[in-house]
Amino acid sequence: MLTEKENYLLLLNHKCPEWVPNYSFGADPSGKPVASVMLEPPILSDNRFKGGGKDVWGVEFIGNIETGGALIPKPNDFILTDITKWRDVIKAPSLEGIDWEAQVNMMLGQFKFDRSQSAVAFNMHYGYFQNLMGMMGFTEGLCAMYEEPEEVYALLDYLCTFYCEIAKNIMPILKPDVFTLMDDTAAWANPFISPQMYHDLIFPFHYRQSQFARDAGIPITMHNCGKCECFISDFLALGVDLMEPAQTCNDLDGIKKTYGDRLAIAGAWDARGRLLEPDVTDDEIRQSVIDAIDRYAPGGGYAFCGGFLGAAGDPEPKRKNRMVAETVKNYGGGFYRK
């Protein structure tokens, strides 16, 4: 029988999996095998995930109970106010003397999981667009992209060179199964930037970074929340094999019809509407998952991805997510044998 990892990699290699994979961003706390575990070098990620603090560029990350401890750049505390002055503010730290094997061991030790059972996805940061927004805020960041594109390009080129140096050292040791790109360039209703602006100012650096995956011959996934379908042609030019979380604000029926398993989707389910009502039942949650699988899993090219968020300590998200996971396993597990 296939492992969760092997089944998931079938999907990324454009083959129909034996069951519907359940895509998650991290390991199951119990150690139960999951399809994929995303890992980042601690020198880049610790303060963005563990309690907060300044990231490698000096952007401070904070969280709160209401978000379940999830961290975001501290609001209204931007380190860069003038894009033309970025060289005075943004300083890459020296990588001299870094113990890369130790970094990889710490990455693998972040979660309780078995590499033979779960694919390792290598990621480094939350996106070039988002790095810029974290440094400047959306108002100044978007204005900079429009008014000073050459300076934005120069800054992102500087960031990319730093990230690529890290990838050059990590990749041969970690030997990941998957290479992950990220950038939330869209909101629910519309993208934040035009396809042309993405192509001119963001795509070149996603392309340089993802060259490591193309050279290694491993699949590429793209994380992009919101209505990001207008960027798909560039995603495909990068060699992206799967987009997630593939939110329902996109024309997912059209995407599946147009691209089939050439571009797999992980998602097609969102906790919205009735699902967020306090009296939503287990049966309603179960049916919502079944409906998504019935609609998007036929023929392959689909992994479920989704869940409920809530305040730390609130038992309701746990109840709801348990029902989601059970339904994906029980219904999605036998979907292709029907």
C-alpha positions in Angstrom: 0.0 0.0 0.0 1.2 3.5 -0.8 2.2 5.9 2.0 0.6 9.3 2.4 3.8 10.7 0.9 3.8 8.4 -2.2 0.1 9.1 -2.8 0.7 12.9 -2.6 3.7 12.8 -4.9 1.6 10.9 -7.5 -0.7 14.0 -7.6 2.3 16.4 -7.9 3.6 14.3 -10.8 0.4 14.6 -12.7 -0.9 11.1 -12.0 -4.2 10.2 -10.3 -3.6 9.4 -6.7 -5.1 6.3 -5.1 -7.1 8.4 -2.6 -7.8 12.2 -2.2 -4.8 13.6 -0.3 -5.4 15.9 2.6 -2.9 18.8 2.2 -1.7 20.4 5.4 1.0 23.0 6.2 2.6 21.1 9.0 2.8 17.8 10.8 0.1 16.3 12.9 1.0 16.9 16.6 0.3 13.2 17.3 2.9 12.1 14.7 0.2 10.6 12.5 1.5 10.6 8.8 0.3 13.5 6.7 0.9 14.1 3.0 3.3 17.0 3.3 5.3 18.8 6.0 6.6 22.3 5.1 10.0 23.2 6.7 11.9 26.5 6.8 15.4 27.3 8.0 15.3 28.5 11.6 17.5 31.4 10.8 14.7 32.7 8.7 11.5 31.4 10.4 11.9 31.2 14.1 10.6 34.7 15.0 7.8 34.5 12.4 6.4 31.3 14.0 7.6 30.9 17.6 6.4 33.6 19.9 7.2 36.6 17.7 10.0 39.0 17.3 12.0 40.5 14.5 12.6 38.5 11.3 15.9 38.4 9.4 15.2 41.9 7.9 14.0 43.6 11.1 10.3 43.3 10.6 8.6 42.5 14.0 6.0 39.8 14.1 3.3 39.6 16.7 0.2 37.4 17.4 -2.7 37.2 19.8 -5.0 34.7 21.4 -7.9 35.5 19.0 -5.8 34.3 16.0 -4.7 31.1 17.8 -1.2 32.5 18.1 -0.7 33.1 14.4 1.8 35.9 13.8 1.7 38.9 11.4 3.9 41.9 10.9 3.2 44.4 13.7 0.6 46.9 12.4 1.8 50.5 11.8 5.3 49.8 12.7 7.1 49.8 9.4 10.8 49.8 9.0 11.0 51.3 5.5 9.1 54.5 4.7 11.0 55.6 1.5 11.7 52.9 -1.1 14.6 54.9 -2.5 16.3 54.6 0.9 16.1 50.8 1.1 19.9 50.4 0.9 20.2 52.3 4.1 17.7 50.2 6.0 17.6 46.6 4.6 20.8 44.7 5.5 21.2 41.0 4.9 23.0 39.3 7.8 26.3 37.5 7.1 26.0 33.8 6.4 29.6 33.2 7.2 30.1 30.4 9.6 26.5 29.1 9.5 26.4 25.4 10.3 24.1 24.3 7.5 23.9 20.7 8.7 22.7 21.9 12.0 20.1 24.1 10.3 18.8 21.1 8.5 18.7 19.0 11.6 16.8 21.7 13.4 14.4 21.9 10.5 13.7 18.2 10.6 13.3 18.4 14.4 10.7 21.1 14.3 7.9 18.5 14.0 7.3 14.9 15.0 7.1 13.1 11.7 8.6 10.3 9.6 10.2 11.3 6.3 9.4 8.0 4.8 5.7 8.6 5.3 5.4 12.4 4.7 6.9 14.5 1.9 9.2 17.3 3.0 8.5 20.6 1.3 11.2 23.3 1.5 10.2 26.9 1.9 12.1 30.0 3.0 9.8 33.0 3.3 6.3 34.3 2.9 6.8 36.0 -0.5 8.6 38.9 -2.2 5.3 40.9 -2.4 4.6 40.2 1.3 8.2 40.9 2.3 7.8 44.4 0.8 4.4 44.9 2.4 5.8 43.8 5.8 8.6 46.3 5.5 6.5 49.2 4.2 2.8 48.5 4.8 0.3 48.2 2.0 -0.2 51.9 1.3 3.4 52.8 0.9 4.3 49.4 -0.5 1.8 49.5 -3.3 2.6 53.1 -4.1 6.3 52.1 -4.3 5.5 49.4 -6.8 3.6 51.9 -9.0 5.8 54.9 -8.6 9.3 53.5 -8.2 9.3 50.0 -9.8 13.1 50.1 -10.5 13.8 50.6 -6.8 11.3 47.8 -5.8 13.0 45.5 -8.4 16.4 46.3 -6.9 15.3 45.6 -3.4 13.6 42.3 -4.3 16.7 41.3 -6.3 18.8 41.9 -3.1 16.4 39.7 -1.1 16.4 37.0 -3.7 20.2 36.9 -3.8 20.2 36.3 -0.1 17.5 33.6 -0.2 19.2 31.8 -3.1 22.4 31.7 -1.2 20.5 29.9 1.6 18.8 27.5 -0.8 22.2 26.7 -2.4 23.5 25.5 1.0 20.3 23.9 2.3 19.1 21.9 -0.7 22.0 19.4 -1.1 21.7 18.5 2.6 17.9 18.5 3.1 17.1 16.9 -0.3 13.5 17.9 -0.1 10.7 16.1 -2.0 8.9 19.4 -2.9 9.9 23.0 -3.3 7.4 25.6 -2.1 6.9 29.2 -3.2 4.7 31.6 -1.4 3.2 35.1 -2.0 -0.3 36.3 -1.1 -0.7 38.7 -4.0 -4.5 38.6 -3.9 -7.4 39.3 -1.5 -10.7 37.6 -1.6 -12.4 39.8 -4.2 -9.4 40.8 -6.4 -5.7 40.6 -6.7 -3.6 43.4 -5.0 -1.6 43.9 -8.2 -2.1 43.4 -11.9 -0.8 40.4 -13.7 1.7 42.6 -15.5 3.0 44.0 -12.3 3.4 40.5 -10.9 5.2 39.4 -14.1 7.5 42.4 -14.0 8.3 42.8 -10.3 7.7 39.4 -8.6 7.9 36.6 -11.2 11.6 37.1 -11.9 12.5 36.3 -8.3 10.1 33.4 -8.0 11.8 32.1 -11.2 15.3 32.4 -9.9 14.4 30.9 -6.6 12.5 28.0 -8.1 15.4 27.1 -10.4 16.7 25.0 -7.5 13.6 22.8 -7.8 13.9 22.5 -11.6 17.5 21.6 -11.3 16.7 19.0 -8.7 13.8 17.6 -10.7 11.3 18.0 -7.8 7.7 19.3 -7.9 6.9 22.9 -7.1 3.9 24.2 -5.2 2.6 27.7 -4.9 0.8 29.2 -1.9 -1.3 32.2 -2.9 -4.4 33.1 -1.0 -7.4 34.9 -2.5 -8.4 35.5 -6.1 -5.1 34.7 -7.7 -6.3 32.9 -10.9 -5.0 35.8 -13.1 -1.5 34.8 -12.3 -1.8 31.1 -13.3 0.0 31.5 -16.7 3.1 32.7 -14.8 2.7 30.0 -12.2 2.9 27.5 -15.0 5.9 29.2 -16.5 7.6 28.7 -13.1 6.8 25.0 -13.3 4.3 25.0 -10.5 2.5 21.7 -10.2 0.0 22.5 -7.4 -1.6 25.8 -6.2 -3.0 26.1 -2.7 -5.1 26.9 -0.8 -7.1 27.4 -4.1 -9.9 29.4 -2.4 -13.4 29.3 -3.7 -13.3 32.9 -4.9 -11.5 31.6 -7.9 -13.1 29.9 -10.9 -12.0 26.5 -9.8 -14.3 24.7 -12.2 -12.8 26.6 -15.0 -9.3 26.0 -13.8 -9.8 22.3 -13.5 -11.5 22.2 -16.9 -8.7 24.2 -18.6 -5.6 22.6 -16.9 -6.8 19.2 -15.6 -4.0 17.6 -13.6 -1.4 19.8 -15.3 -2.0 22.2 -12.4 -3.4 20.4 -9.3 -5.5 22.3 -6.8 -5.4 21.9 -3.1 -8.3 23.5 -1.4 -11.7 24.3 -3.1 -13.3 24.5 0.4 -13.6 27.5 2.7 -15.0 28.0 6.2 -17.5 30.6 5.2 -21.2 31.3 5.5 -23.2 28.6 7.4 -20.1 26.8 8.4 -19.1 29.7 10.6 -22.4 29.7 12.5 -22.1 28.7 16.1 -24.8 26.0 15.7 -23.3 24.3 12.6 -23.7 20.6 12.9 -21.2 17.8 12.3 -23.5 16.6 9.4 -23.3 20.0 7.7 -19.5 20.1 8.0 -19.3 16.5 6.7 -21.5 17.3 3.7 -19.5 20.4 2.8 -16.4 18.3 2.5 -18.1 15.6 0.5 -19.5 18.2 -1.8 -16.0 19.6 -2.5 -14.5 16.2 -3.1 -17.4 15.2 -5.4 -17.0 18.4 -7.4 -13.2 18.6 -7.8 -11.7 15.1 -7.2 -13.0 13.3 -10.3 -10.1 12.4 -12.6 -7.4 13.4 -10.1 -5.6 16.8 -9.9 -7.1 17.5 -6.5 -6.2 17.5 -2.8 -8.4 18.7 0.0 -7.1 21.6 1.9 -9.0 23.6 4.6 -9.9 23.9 8.2 -11.3 26.1 10.9 -9.4 28.7 12.8 -10.1 30.2 16.2 -8.9 31.5 19.5 -6.3 29.4 21.4 -8.1 27.1 23.8 -11.4 27.3 22.1 -12.6 23.7 21.7 -15.0 24.4 18.8 -12.3 24.6 16.0 -10.9 21.3 17.3 -14.3 19.6 17.0 -14.9 21.0 13.6 -11.5 20.2 12.3 -11.8 16.6 13.6 -14.9 16.3 11.5 -13.2 17.7 8.4 -10.3 15.3 8.8 -12.4 12.3 9.4 -14.6 13.0 6.3 -11.6 13.5 4.1 -10.1 10.2 5.3 -13.3 8.2 5.2 -14.9 9.6 2.1 -11.9 10.8 0.2 -10.0 7.6 1.1 -12.3 5.5 -1.0 -13.3 8.0 -3.6 -11.3 6.5 -6.5 -12.5 3.0 -5.7 -16.1 3.8 -6.2 
